[in-house]
Amino acid sequence: MTSDTRAKMVAGAADLMSRRGVNATSMREVVRHTGTPRGSIGHHFPRGKQQLIEDALVFAGRQVSGPLEHLTQSRGAIAGLRTFIALWRQTLEKSKFQAGCPVLAVAVEQYVNDATEKAGEPDEAAQRHLLDLADGVFADWQRIMFTVLRREGVAPARARRLAALVIASTEGTVAMCRAARSAQPLDDVRQELELVLSSALEK
């Protein structure tokens, strides 16, 4: 039960981050959103909100990297790309275009301290650590695409650039879809990325 409560809070924090951003995701809101006991916060997250955000960030990364790695290994680069984009389309449509990427939220926000004596102040040390974690998630997603592209014969330098293109294009397009309240930008980018990858795989 204890581990279930903690997992529920981490998943709930990731969901709130994807909708509201990092600083608007308070411990109180996570408790309300997940229906978990308020008293469990200190037990599961002794370092407070920063620890919860860190764990939610890692969780969000794995929610994408697990399926992406499995499908690229079993079906190849193009199918992996389609799956990666389909995951985001599902997230967007299920949330009525309210949810985006919690990893991107961490990357673009300045983390604000929630400690009582420094509440509301930027926390530079925490910011650096969170950015390192976000960078690691993006790097992991790129590694997965790089690996499958290399396996299918793309040269190392080109595979690295293409992997970055896939992740950067998809992340940016998710934001566009939220603004447009439509999945059309994601569909457009998927088609163009498929053409680019197909051309690279033919050489």
Order of alpha helices (4+ residues) and beta strands (2+ residues): alpha-alpha-alpha-alpha-alpha-alpha-alpha-alpha-alpha
